Amino acid sequence: MLHPSYTDLMSTINERNLTKDQLVSRYSIVIATAKRARQIVDGDEPLISKKSPRPLSNAVWELYEGLIDVV
């Protein structure tokens, strides 16, 4: 199980995007984290200080901390 949870991610993302429409779909988070995880696998350095050996975990934390955004 990934931490932070899906509900925590949704809350954090929606708090940051007060001027935009709120996210209501898990699909948006899945696509954003999968794209970022693929970039990390392809050689990009994770943007977080607490790095995990798993690219998906790094991508989830980057999204949670606001270092990447759901487009």
PDB file with SEQRES, HELIX, SHEET and CRYST1 records, atoms N, CA, C and O in Angstrom:
SEQRES   1 A   71  MET LEU HIS PRO SER TYR THR ASP LEU MET SER THR ILE          
SEQRES   2 A   71  ASN GLU ARG ASN LEU THR LYS ASP GLN LEU VAL SER ARG          
SEQRES   3 A   71  TYR SER ILE VAL ILE ALA THR ALA LYS ARG ALA ARG GLN          
SEQRES   4 A   71  ILE VAL ASP GLY ASP GLU PRO LEU ILE SER LYS LYS SER          
SEQRES   5 A   71  PRO ARG PRO LEU SER ASN ALA VAL TRP GLU LEU TYR GLU          
SEQRES   6 A   71  GLY LEU ILE ASP VAL VAL                                      
HELIX    1 AA1 TYR A    6  ARG A   16  1                                  11    
HELIX    2 AA2 ARG A   26  VAL A   41  1                                  16    
HELIX    3 AA3 PRO A   55  GLU A   65  1                                  11    
CRYST1    1.000    1.000    1.000  90.00  90.00  90.00 P 1           1          
ATOM      1  N   MET A   1       0.836  -1.179   0.000  1.00  0.00           N  
ATOM      2  CA  MET A   1       0.000   0.000   0.000  1.00  0.00           C  
ATOM      3  C   MET A   1       0.882   1.244   0.000  1.00  0.00           C  
ATOM      4  O   MET A   1       1.873   1.324   0.727  1.00  0.00           O  
ATOM      5  N   LEU A   2       0.509   2.190  -0.812  1.00  0.00           N  
ATOM      6  CA  LEU A   2       1.266   3.433  -0.891  1.00  0.00           C  
ATOM      7  C   LEU A   2       0.796   4.427   0.154  1.00  0.00           C  
ATOM      8  O   LEU A   2      -0.388   4.506   0.484  1.00  0.00           O  
ATOM      9  N   HIS A   3       1.724   5.159   0.648  1.00  0.00           N  
ATOM     10  CA  HIS A   3       1.409   6.254   1.568  1.00  0.00           C  
ATOM     11  C   HIS A   3       2.006   7.514   0.975  1.00  0.00           C  
ATOM     12  O   HIS A   3       3.147   7.462   0.515  1.00  0.00           O  
ATOM     13  N   PRO A   4       1.345   8.590   0.956  1.00  0.00           N  
ATOM     14  CA  PRO A   4       0.039   8.903   1.511  1.00  0.00           C  
ATOM     15  C   PRO A   4      -1.082   8.233   0.727  1.00  0.00           C  
ATOM     16  O   PRO A   4      -0.905   7.825  -0.421  1.00  0.00           O  
ATOM     17  N   SER A   5      -2.207   8.133   1.357  1.00  0.00           N  
ATOM     18  CA  SER A   5      -3.340   7.443   0.738  1.00  0.00           C  
ATOM     19  C   SER A   5      -3.953   8.297  -0.372  1.00  0.00           C  
ATOM     20  O   SER A   5      -3.653   9.483  -0.513  1.00  0.00           O  
ATOM     21  N   TYR A   6      -4.807   7.665  -1.141  1.00  0.00           N  
ATOM     22  CA  TYR A   6      -5.504   8.351  -2.225  1.00  0.00           C  
ATOM     23  C   TYR A   6      -6.300   9.550  -1.709  1.00  0.00           C  
ATOM     24  O   TYR A   6      -6.274  10.623  -2.311  1.00  0.00           O  
ATOM     25  N   THR A   7      -6.997   9.364  -0.610  1.00  0.00           N  
ATOM     26  CA  THR A   7      -7.816  10.466  -0.076  1.00  0.00           C  
ATOM     27  C   THR A   7      -6.944  11.621   0.398  1.00  0.00           C  
ATOM     28  O   THR A   7      -7.310  12.783   0.227  1.00  0.00           O  
ATOM     29  N   ASP A   8      -5.790  11.312   0.993  1.00  0.00           N  
ATOM     30  CA  ASP A   8      -4.859  12.374   1.386  1.00  0.00           C  
ATOM     31  C   ASP A   8      -4.337  13.117   0.174  1.00  0.00           C  
ATOM     32  O   ASP A   8      -4.230  14.343   0.191  1.00  0.00           O  
ATOM     33  N   LEU A   9      -4.011  12.382  -0.877  1.00  0.00           N  
ATOM     34  CA  LEU A   9      -3.545  13.017  -2.112  1.00  0.00           C  
ATOM     35  C   LEU A   9      -4.610  13.936  -2.705  1.00  0.00           C  
ATOM     36  O   LEU A   9      -4.323  15.070  -3.088  1.00  0.00           O  
ATOM     37  N   MET A  10      -5.830  13.438  -2.775  1.00  0.00           N  
ATOM     38  CA  MET A  10      -6.913  14.240  -3.343  1.00  0.00           C  
ATOM     39  C   MET A  10      -7.126  15.521  -2.534  1.00  0.00           C  
ATOM     40  O   MET A  10      -7.295  16.598  -3.107  1.00  0.00           O  
ATOM     41  N   SER A  11      -7.119  15.407  -1.231  1.00  0.00           N  
ATOM     42  CA  SER A  11      -7.319  16.577  -0.378  1.00  0.00           C  
ATOM     43  C   SER A  11      -6.204  17.598  -0.577  1.00  0.00           C  
ATOM     44  O   SER A  11      -6.467  18.792  -0.720  1.00  0.00           O  
ATOM     45  N   THR A  12      -4.971  17.131  -0.586  1.00  0.00           N  
ATOM     46  CA  THR A  12      -3.831  18.026  -0.741  1.00  0.00           C  
ATOM     47  C   THR A  12      -3.837  18.704  -2.096  1.00  0.00           C  
ATOM     48  O   THR A  12      -3.609  19.910  -2.186  1.00  0.00           O  
ATOM     49  N   ILE A  13      -4.092  17.950  -3.149  1.00  0.00           N  
ATOM     50  CA  ILE A  13      -4.107  18.514  -4.502  1.00  0.00           C  
ATOM     51  C   ILE A  13      -5.229  19.538  -4.640  1.00  0.00           C  
ATOM     52  O   ILE A  13      -5.025  20.609  -5.212  1.00  0.00           O  
ATOM     53  N   ASN A  14      -6.395  19.220  -4.128  1.00  0.00           N  
ATOM     54  CA  ASN A  14      -7.529  20.136  -4.243  1.00  0.00           C  
ATOM     55  C   ASN A  14      -7.329  21.396  -3.399  1.00  0.00           C  
ATOM     56  O   ASN A  14      -7.830  22.459  -3.765  1.00  0.00           O  
ATOM     57  N   GLU A  15      -6.616  21.301  -2.288  1.00  0.00           N  
ATOM     58  CA  GLU A  15      -6.311  22.494  -1.486  1.00  0.00           C  
ATOM     59  C   GLU A  15      -5.365  23.424  -2.236  1.00  0.00           C  
ATOM     60  O   GLU A  15      -5.506  24.645  -2.164  1.00  0.00           O  
ATOM     61  N   ARG A  16      -4.405  22.855  -2.951  1.00  0.00           N  
ATOM     62  CA  ARG A  16      -3.452  23.673  -3.718  1.00  0.00           C  
ATOM     63  C   ARG A  16      -4.105  24.313  -4.929  1.00  0.00           C  
ATOM     64  O   ARG A  16      -3.699  25.403  -5.334  1.00  0.00           O  
ATOM     65  N   ASN A  17      -5.100  23.675  -5.517  1.00  0.00           N  
ATOM     66  CA  ASN A  17      -5.726  24.137  -6.752  1.00  0.00           C  
ATOM     67  C   ASN A  17      -7.059  24.810  -6.480  1.00  0.00           C  
ATOM     68  O   ASN A  17      -8.071  24.452  -7.083  1.00  0.00           O  
ATOM     69  N   LEU A  18      -7.068  25.770  -5.590  1.00  0.00           N  
ATOM     70  CA  LEU A  18      -8.323  26.418  -5.227  1.00  0.00           C  
ATOM     71  C   LEU A  18      -8.948  27.175  -6.391  1.00  0.00           C  
ATOM     72  O   LEU A  18     -10.170  27.306  -6.457  1.00  0.00           O  
ATOM     73  N   THR A  19      -8.131  27.673  -7.305  1.00  0.00           N  
ATOM     74  CA  THR A  19      -8.681  28.438  -8.423  1.00  0.00           C  
ATOM     75  C   THR A  19      -9.102  27.554  -9.588  1.00  0.00           C  
ATOM     76  O   THR A  19      -9.826  28.004 -10.476  1.00  0.00           O  
ATOM     77  N   LYS A  20      -8.655  26.298  -9.592  1.00  0.00           N  
ATOM     78  CA  LYS A  20      -8.993  25.375 -10.675  1.00  0.00           C  
ATOM     79  C   LYS A  20     -10.136  24.472 -10.240  1.00  0.00           C  
ATOM     80  O   LYS A  20     -10.549  24.489  -9.080  1.00  0.00           O  
ATOM     81  N   ASP A  21     -10.637  23.694 -11.170  1.00  0.00           N  
ATOM     82  CA  ASP A  21     -11.659  22.700 -10.835  1.00  0.00           C  
ATOM     83  C   ASP A  21     -11.054  21.639  -9.920  1.00  0.00           C  
ATOM     84  O   ASP A  21      -9.871  21.314 -10.018  1.00  0.00           O  
ATOM     85  N   GLN A  22     -11.871  21.118  -9.046  1.00  0.00           N  
ATOM     86  CA  GLN A  22     -11.398  20.073  -8.148  1.00  0.00           C  
ATOM     87  C   GLN A  22     -11.279  18.747  -8.882  1.00  0.00           C  
ATOM     88  O   GLN A  22     -12.059  18.438  -9.783  1.00  0.00           O  
ATOM     89  N   LEU A  23     -10.281  17.972  -8.471  1.00  0.00           N  
ATOM     90  CA  LEU A  23     -10.122  16.631  -9.023  1.00  0.00           C  
ATOM     91  C   LEU A  23     -11.099  15.701  -8.325  1.00  0.00           C  
ATOM     92  O   LEU A  23     -11.244  15.741  -7.103  1.00  0.00           O  
ATOM     93  N   VAL A  24     -11.746  14.889  -9.083  1.00  0.00           N  
ATOM     94  CA  VAL A  24     -12.674  13.923  -8.498  1.00  0.00           C  
ATOM     95  C   VAL A  24     -12.364  12.508  -8.973  1.00  0.00           C  
ATOM     96  O   VAL A  24     -13.022  11.557  -8.550  1.00  0.00           O  
ATOM     97  N   SER A  25     -11.391  12.362  -9.827  1.00  0.00           N  
ATOM     98  CA  SER A  25     -11.109  11.072 -10.427  1.00  0.00           C  
ATOM     99  C   SER A  25      -9.768  10.515  -9.958  1.00  0.00           C  
ATOM    100  O   SER A  25      -8.758  11.218  -9.958  1.00  0.00           O  
ATOM    101  N   ARG A  26      -9.770   9.256  -9.564  1.00  0.00           N  
ATOM    102  CA  ARG A  26      -8.511   8.582  -9.238  1.00  0.00           C  
ATOM    103  C   ARG A  26      -7.642   8.455 -10.481  1.00  0.00           C  
ATOM    104  O   ARG A  26      -6.414   8.419 -10.392  1.00  0.00           O  
ATOM    105  N   TYR A  27      -8.276   8.390 -11.615  1.00  0.00           N  
ATOM    106  CA  TYR A  27      -7.566   8.239 -12.879  1.00  0.00           C  
ATOM    107  C   TYR A  27      -6.534   9.352 -13.058  1.00  0.00           C  
ATOM    108  O   TYR A  27      -5.423   9.093 -13.522  1.00  0.00           O  
ATOM    109  N   SER A  28      -6.882  10.569 -12.702  1.00  0.00           N  
ATOM    110  CA  SER A  28      -5.966  11.705 -12.842  1.00  0.00           C  
ATOM    111  C   SER A  28      -4.696  11.497 -12.031  1.00  0.00           C  
ATOM    112  O   SER A  28      -3.595  11.774 -12.508  1.00  0.00           O  
ATOM    113  N   ILE A  29      -4.847  11.013 -10.819  1.00  0.00           N  
ATOM    114  CA  ILE A  29      -3.685  10.771  -9.969  1.00  0.00           C  
ATOM    115  C   ILE A  29      -2.859   9.603 -10.497  1.00  0.00           C  
ATOM    116  O   ILE A  29      -1.629   9.655 -10.498  1.00  0.00           O  
ATOM    117  N   VAL A  30      -3.529   8.568 -10.940  1.00  0.00           N  
ATOM    118  CA  VAL A  30      -2.824   7.397 -11.472  1.00  0.00           C  
ATOM    119  C   VAL A  30      -1.987   7.781 -12.688  1.00  0.00           C  
ATOM    120  O   VAL A  30      -0.826   7.386 -12.792  1.00  0.00           O  
ATOM    121  N   ILE A  31      -2.564   8.540 -13.599  1.00  0.00           N  
ATOM    122  CA  ILE A  31      -1.844   8.943 -14.812  1.00  0.00           C  
ATOM    123  C   ILE A  31      -0.669   9.843 -14.471  1.00  0.00           C  
ATOM    124  O   ILE A  31       0.425   9.652 -15.003  1.00  0.00           O  
ATOM    125  N   ALA A  32      -0.870  10.826 -13.588  1.00  0.00           N  
ATOM    126  CA  ALA A  32       0.203  11.758 -13.222  1.00  0.00           C  
ATOM    127  C   ALA A  32       1.371  11.031 -12.551  1.00  0.00           C  
ATOM    128  O   ALA A  32       2.531  11.288 -12.873  1.00  0.00           O  
ATOM    129  N   THR A  33       1.066  10.130 -11.625  1.00  0.00           N  
ATOM    130  CA  THR A  33       2.147   9.423 -10.940  1.00  0.00           C  
ATOM    131  C   THR A  33       2.822   8.405 -11.861  1.00  0.00           C  
ATOM    132  O   THR A  33       4.033   8.206 -11.772  1.00  0.00           O  
ATOM    133  N   ALA A  34       2.069   7.772 -12.727  1.00  0.00           N  
ATOM    134  CA  ALA A  34       2.666   6.808 -13.660  1.00  0.00           C  
ATOM    135  C   ALA A  34       3.612   7.507 -14.639  1.00  0.00           C  
ATOM    136  O   ALA A  34       4.689   6.991 -14.935  1.00  0.00           O  
ATOM    137  N   LYS A  35       3.216   8.670 -15.137  1.00  0.00           N  
ATOM    138  CA  LYS A  35       4.089   9.420 -16.046  1.00  0.00           C  
ATOM    139  C   LYS A  35       5.382   9.828 -15.348  1.00  0.00           C  
ATOM    140  O   LYS A  35       6.472   9.698 -15.905  1.00  0.00           O  
ATOM    141  N   ARG A  36       5.244  10.323 -14.121  1.00  0.00           N  
ATOM    142  CA  ARG A  36       6.433  10.757 -13.383  1.00  0.00           C  
ATOM    143  C   ARG A  36       7.313   9.567 -13.017  1.00  0.00           C  
ATOM    144  O   ARG A  36       8.537   9.663 -13.096  1.00  0.00           O  
ATOM    145  N   ALA A  37       6.717   8.456 -12.620  1.00  0.00           N  
ATOM    146  CA  ALA A  37       7.497   7.260 -12.298  1.00  0.00           C  
ATOM    147  C   ALA A  37       8.270   6.786 -13.522  1.00  0.00           C  
ATOM    148  O   ALA A  37       9.418   6.359 -13.402  1.00  0.00           O  
ATOM    149  N   ARG A  38       7.657   6.856 -14.687  1.00  0.00           N  
ATOM    150  CA  ARG A  38       8.341   6.466 -15.924  1.00  0.00           C  
ATOM    151  C   ARG A  38       9.523   7.390 -16.200  1.00  0.00           C  
ATOM    152  O   ARG A  38      10.569   6.933 -16.660  1.00  0.00           O  
ATOM    153  N   GLN A  39       9.369   8.674 -15.927  1.00  0.00           N  
ATOM    154  CA  GLN A  39      10.485   9.617 -16.103  1.00  0.00           C  
ATOM    155  C   GLN A  39      11.641   9.264 -15.166  1.00  0.00           C  
ATOM    156  O   GLN A  39      12.806   9.337 -15.555  1.00  0.00           O  
ATOM    157  N   ILE A  40      11.316   8.885 -13.944  1.00  0.00           N  
ATOM    158  CA  ILE A  40      12.355   8.504 -12.982  1.00  0.00           C  
ATOM    159  C   ILE A  40      13.051   7.225 -13.429  1.00  0.00           C  
ATOM    160  O   ILE A  40      14.274   7.117 -13.338  1.00  0.00           O  
ATOM    161  N   VAL A  41      12.274   6.253 -13.913  1.00  0.00           N  
ATOM    162  CA  VAL A  41      12.864   5.012 -14.431  1.00  0.00           C  
ATOM    163  C   VAL A  41      13.790   5.310 -15.607  1.00  0.00           C  
ATOM    164  O   VAL A  41      14.831   4.671 -15.757  1.00  0.00           O  
ATOM    165  N   ASP A  42      13.417   6.272 -16.435  1.00  0.00           N  
ATOM    166  CA  ASP A  42      14.211   6.620 -17.607  1.00  0.00           C  
ATOM    167  C   ASP A  42      15.423   7.490 -17.292  1.00  0.00           C  
ATOM    168  O   ASP A  42      16.165   7.862 -18.201  1.00  0.00           O  
ATOM    169  N   GLY A  43      15.638   7.826 -16.001  1.00  0.00           N  
ATOM    170  CA  GLY A  43      16.868   8.517 -15.637  1.00  0.00           C  
ATOM    171  C   GLY A  43      16.720   9.848 -14.926  1.00  0.00           C  
ATOM    172  O   GLY A  43      17.720  10.378 -14.441  1.00  0.00           O  
ATOM    173  N   ASP A  44      15.534  10.411 -14.839  1.00  0.00           N  
ATOM    174  CA  ASP A  44      15.354  11.663 -14.098  1.00  0.00           C  
ATOM    175  C   ASP A  44      15.596  11.418 -12.616  1.00  0.00           C  
ATOM    176  O   ASP A  44      15.266  10.358 -12.084  1.00  0.00           O  
ATOM    177  N   GLU A  45      16.175  12.410 -11.963  1.00  0.00           N  
ATOM    178  CA  GLU A  45      16.381  12.324 -10.518  1.00  0.00           C  
ATOM    179  C   GLU A  45      15.088  12.667  -9.790  1.00  0.00           C  
ATOM    180  O   GLU A  45      14.387  13.595 -10.194  1.00  0.00           O  
ATOM    181  N   PRO A  46      14.758  11.945  -8.733  1.00  0.00           N  
ATOM    182  CA  PRO A  46      13.590  12.310  -7.926  1.00  0.00           C  
ATOM    183  C   PRO A  46      13.774  13.709  -7.331  1.00  0.00           C  
ATOM    184  O   PRO A  46      14.891  14.100  -6.991  1.00  0.00           O  
ATOM    185  N   LEU A  47      12.697  14.443  -7.209  1.00  0.00           N  
ATOM    186  CA  LEU A  47      12.736  15.819  -6.715  1.00  0.00           C  
ATOM    187  C   LEU A  47      12.621  15.907  -5.197  1.00  0.00           C  
ATOM    188  O   LEU A  47      12.702  16.998  -4.634  1.00  0.00           O  
ATOM    189  N   ILE A  48      12.436  14.788  -4.540  1.00  0.00           N  
ATOM    190  CA  ILE A  48      12.261  14.782  -3.090  1.00  0.00           C  
ATOM    191  C   ILE A  48      13.570  14.418  -2.412  1.00  0.00           C  
ATOM    192  O   ILE A  48      14.443  13.795  -3.016  1.00  0.00           O  
ATOM    193  N   SER A  49      13.699  14.810  -1.153  1.00  0.00           N  
ATOM    194  CA  SER A  49      14.930  14.504  -0.419  1.00  0.00           C  
ATOM    195  C   SER A  49      14.911  13.077   0.141  1.00  0.00           C  
ATOM    196  O   SER A  49      15.954  12.428   0.220  1.00  0.00           O  
ATOM    197  N   LYS A  50      13.737  12.594   0.527  1.00  0.00           N  
ATOM    198  CA  LYS A  50      13.593  11.247   1.080  1.00  0.00           C  
ATOM    199  C   LYS A  50      13.307  10.291  -0.072  1.00  0.00           C  
ATOM    200  O   LYS A  50      12.147  10.027  -0.389  1.00  0.00           O  
ATOM    201  N   LYS A  51      14.359   9.775  -0.695  1.00  0.00           N  
ATOM    202  CA  LYS A  51      14.197   8.944  -1.886  1.00  0.00           C  
ATOM    203  C   LYS A  51      13.961   7.481  -1.516  1.00  0.00           C  
ATOM    204  O   LYS A  51      14.539   6.947  -0.569  1.00  0.00           O  
ATOM    205  N   SER A  52      13.101   6.871  -2.293  1.00  0.00           N  
ATOM    206  CA  SER A  52      12.790   5.453  -2.143  1.00  0.00           C  
ATOM    207  C   SER A  52      13.398   4.708  -3.327  1.00  0.00           C  
ATOM    208  O   SER A  52      13.598   5.305  -4.385  1.00  0.00           O  
ATOM    209  N   PRO A  53      13.693   3.428  -3.175  1.00  0.00           N  
ATOM    210  CA  PRO A  53      14.180   2.667  -4.330  1.00  0.00           C  
ATOM    211  C   PRO A  53      13.085   2.421  -5.373  1.00  0.00           C  
ATOM    212  O   PRO A  53      13.375   2.003  -6.494  1.00  0.00           O  
ATOM    213  N   ARG A  54      11.823   2.683  -5.000  1.00  0.00           N  
ATOM    214  CA  ARG A  54      10.710   2.455  -5.916  1.00  0.00           C  
ATOM    215  C   ARG A  54      10.294   3.766  -6.591  1.00  0.00           C  
ATOM    216  O   ARG A  54       9.909   4.713  -5.905  1.00  0.00           O  
ATOM    217  N   PRO A  55      10.365   3.833  -7.906  1.00  0.00           N  
ATOM    218  CA  PRO A  55      10.021   5.063  -8.625  1.00  0.00           C  
ATOM    219  C   PRO A  55       8.588   5.542  -8.380  1.00  0.00           C  
ATOM    220  O   PRO A  55       8.344   6.746  -8.311  1.00  0.00           O  
ATOM    221  N   LEU A  56       7.648   4.617  -8.249  1.00  0.00           N  
ATOM    222  CA  LEU A  56       6.263   5.022  -8.024  1.00  0.00           C  
ATOM    223  C   LEU A  56       6.102   5.708  -6.668  1.00  0.00           C  
ATOM    224  O   LEU A  56       5.371   6.691  -6.556  1.00  0.00           O  
ATOM    225  N   SER A  57       6.766   5.207  -5.659  1.00  0.00           N  
ATOM    226  CA  SER A  57       6.707   5.848  -4.338  1.00  0.00           C  
ATOM    227  C   SER A  57       7.259   7.261  -4.401  1.00  0.00           C  
ATOM    228  O   SER A  57       6.692   8.182  -3.813  1.00  0.00           O  
ATOM    229  N   ASN A  58       8.366   7.432  -5.113  1.00  0.00           N  
ATOM    230  CA  ASN A  58       8.933   8.774  -5.282  1.00  0.00           C  
ATOM    231  C   ASN A  58       7.944   9.689  -5.990  1.00  0.00           C  
ATOM    232  O   ASN A  58       7.772  10.842  -5.593  1.00  0.00           O  
ATOM    233  N   ALA A  59       7.303   9.194  -7.019  1.00  0.00           N  
ATOM    234  CA  ALA A  59       6.344  10.005  -7.775  1.00  0.00           C  
ATOM    235  C   ALA A  59       5.148  10.400  -6.913  1.00  0.00           C  
ATOM    236  O   ALA A  59       4.674  11.532  -7.003  1.00  0.00           O  
ATOM    237  N   VAL A  60       4.661   9.494  -6.089  1.00  0.00           N  
ATOM    238  CA  VAL A  60       3.532   9.798  -5.208  1.00  0.00           C  
ATOM    239  C   VAL A  60       3.921  10.882  -4.217  1.00  0.00           C  
ATOM    240  O   VAL A  60       3.152  11.817  -3.995  1.00  0.00           O  
ATOM    241  N   TRP A  61       5.098  10.776  -3.619  1.00  0.00           N  
ATOM    242  CA  TRP A  61       5.533  11.793  -2.660  1.00  0.00           C  
ATOM    243  C   TRP A  61       5.769  13.136  -3.330  1.00  0.00           C  
ATOM    244  O   TRP A  61       5.479  14.177  -2.741  1.00  0.00           O  
ATOM    245  N   GLU A  62       6.290  13.132  -4.551  1.00  0.00           N  
ATOM    246  CA  GLU A  62       6.461  14.392  -5.281  1.00  0.00           C  
ATOM    247  C   GLU A  62       5.112  15.062  -5.518  1.00  0.00           C  
ATOM    248  O   GLU A  62       4.987  16.279  -5.377  1.00  0.00           O  
ATOM    249  N   LEU A  63       4.127  14.288  -5.869  1.00  0.00           N  
ATOM    250  CA  LEU A  63       2.786  14.824  -6.072  1.00  0.00           C  
ATOM    251  C   LEU A  63       2.217  15.352  -4.766  1.00  0.00           C  
ATOM    252  O   LEU A  63       1.622  16.429  -4.738  1.00  0.00           O  
ATOM    253  N   TYR A  64       2.393  14.616  -3.703  1.00  0.00           N  
ATOM    254  CA  TYR A  64       1.864  15.007  -2.392  1.00  0.00           C  
ATOM    255  C   TYR A  64       2.509  16.303  -1.893  1.00  0.00           C  
ATOM    256  O   TYR A  64       1.836  17.156  -1.315  1.00  0.00           O  
ATOM    257  N   GLU A  65       3.815  16.442  -2.122  1.00  0.00           N  
ATOM    258  CA  GLU A  65       4.531  17.631  -1.661  1.00  0.00           C  
ATOM    259  C   GLU A  65       4.397  18.818  -2.602  1.00  0.00           C  
ATOM    260  O   GLU A  65       4.899  19.901  -2.301  1.00  0.00           O  
ATOM    261  N   GLY A  66       3.737  18.635  -3.720  1.00  0.00           N  
ATOM    262  CA  GLY A  66       3.511  19.744  -4.637  1.00  0.00           C  
ATOM    263  C   GLY A  66       4.653  20.016  -5.593  1.00  0.00           C  
ATOM    264  O   GLY A  66       4.707  21.085  -6.201  1.00  0.00           O  
ATOM    265  N   LEU A  67       5.563  19.073  -5.737  1.00  0.00           N  
ATOM    266  CA  LEU A  67       6.692  19.255  -6.640  1.00  0.00           C  
ATOM    267  C   LEU A  67       6.327  18.959  -8.095  1.00  0.00           C  
ATOM    268  O   LEU A  67       6.980  19.438  -9.022  1.00  0.00           O  
ATOM    269  N   ILE A  68       5.287  18.172  -8.276  1.00  0.00           N  
ATOM    270  CA  ILE A  68       4.715  17.963  -9.609  1.00  0.00           C  
ATOM    271  C   ILE A  68       3.228  18.246  -9.496  1.00  0.00           C  
ATOM    272  O   ILE A  68       2.680  18.282  -8.394  1.00  0.00           O  
ATOM    273  N   ASP A  69       2.586  18.444 -10.614  1.00  0.00           N  
ATOM    274  CA  ASP A  69       1.172  18.773 -10.603  1.00  0.00           C  
ATOM    275  C   ASP A  69       0.404  17.860 -11.556  1.00  0.00           C  
ATOM    276  O   ASP A  69       0.958  17.340 -12.524  1.00  0.00           O  
ATOM    277  N   VAL A  70      -0.860  17.680 -11.264  1.00  0.00           N  
ATOM    278  CA  VAL A  70      -1.738  16.910 -12.136  1.00  0.00           C  
ATOM    279  C   VAL A  70      -2.162  17.834 -13.264  1.00  0.00           C  
ATOM    280  O   VAL A  70      -2.708  18.912 -13.027  1.00  0.00           O  
ATOM    281  N   VAL A  71      -1.910  17.408 -14.475  1.00  0.00           N  
ATOM    282  CA  VAL A  71      -2.257  18.267 -15.628  1.00  0.00           C  
ATOM    283  C   VAL A  71      -3.512  17.779 -16.273  1.00  0.00           C  
ATOM    284  O   VAL A  71      -3.968  18.363 -17.256  1.00  0.00           O  
TER     285      VAL A  71                                                      
END                                                                             
